[in-house]
Amino acid sequence: MFAALSATNEAILRINSQEKLLQQVCEAALHSGNFVAAAILLRESGTDTLKVVAGAGDDTELRARSYSVLATSPLGIGLVGIAFRTQKPCVSNDLLNDERLKTGTRPQAARERAPPLRYQ
């Protein structure tokens, strides 16, 4: 992860486009960490939904999903919704058995992280 943070810091210094910066952060996480995919989601203005705005790796499934910030929504009870609401990292090393994620649908991955990042 230190390599990902270093690459992200370098990108912050040299990239002046939000879109390119977010894409570079995903690329850094993918190539410096042990991830299959990485994505950045931002809240859509005036809604309770989150939209994937950048991604890297095998992110097709991440882009196809819908995400909500509401705890009362089935789309908001996953790690992304939890991280957004608590503003704290939300990690699961066993998604299939994680009690926080009992929704009736089973994710395919065995491990997932959702660190909340603030971009202003």
N, C-alpha and C positions, 0 to 999 in steps of 0.2 A: 504494500500500500504506500510505502514511502516513495517509491518510484512514481506512482500515480499522482501523489501530492506534488512532487517535484515537477513533473510534466505539466500539471495544472497550473502551478505557480508560473512556470515559464510561459505558458499560453496566455495567462492574464497580462503579462508584461508586453507581449508582442502582438496580440490579436485585438483589433479594435471593433470587431463586429460581434454582436451578441450571438447570432446564429453560429458563426464559425467557432466562437469560444465554447459554447455548449457542446458542439460536435467534438471539439478537441478534448474536452473533459471526458466525454464518453469513450473516445479512442484511448485516452491515457488509462482510464480505469480498466478497459478491456485488455489492453496489452501489458499493463503492469501488474494487474491482479490475476487471480485465478477465476475469471468469469467467462461465461459463455456469451453473455450479452450485457450491455449497459444502456440505460435510458435515463433521460431527464424529463420530468413532467412539470408543467406549470399550470396553475389554476387559470381556467378560462374566465375572463372578465365577466362579472355579473352572474356567475353560475357556481354550482357546487361540484363541478367536474374538473378533472385534471386531464391535460392533453400531452401526449409525448411530443416534445419539440426537438429532441435530438436522440440519436441512438447509434449503437455500434455493435458489431457481431451479429449473432442470430437473434435479431430483435423483432422479427416479424410478429411473433406472438405478443410481445410487449406492446407493439403498436396497434395490434388488432383489439386488445382489451379495452374496456371502459373502466374508468376510475372515478370514484367519488370521494369527497372529504367528509361526508356525513356518516356517522356511526349507525344511523337508522337505515341506511341503504345497503343492500347486499353488495354493491360495488365499492363500499367504503369500509368494509370490515377487514380487508386484507392489510398487509404490512404497509402498503403505501398510505392508506387512509389513517392507520394508527400513527405512522411517523408524522404525517401532516398535522394531525390534531394535537399530538403531544409535543411536537417540535423536538423530538429525540430520536436517535437511531432505533430502528426496529429490525432485529435480526432473528431469523429462524434457521436452525440447522437441520430441521426435520419438519418440512411443511405438511407432510401427510399426517403427522400426529400432533401438530401444534394446536392446542385447545383454542387459541385466539382466532383460528382460521376455520373453524367448523362451520361450513356454509352449504354443504351438500355437493359442492363441486370440488374436485381434487386437483390441485396444481400438478404439473408434470415434473417440475424441478424438485430436488431434494433439499436445496439450500437457497435462501434468498436474503438479500439485505435491502433495506430501504432507509438510507440516511437522509434526514431532512436537510436540505440546503436552501439557504436564502439568497436570492439574487435580486439586487435592487438596481 
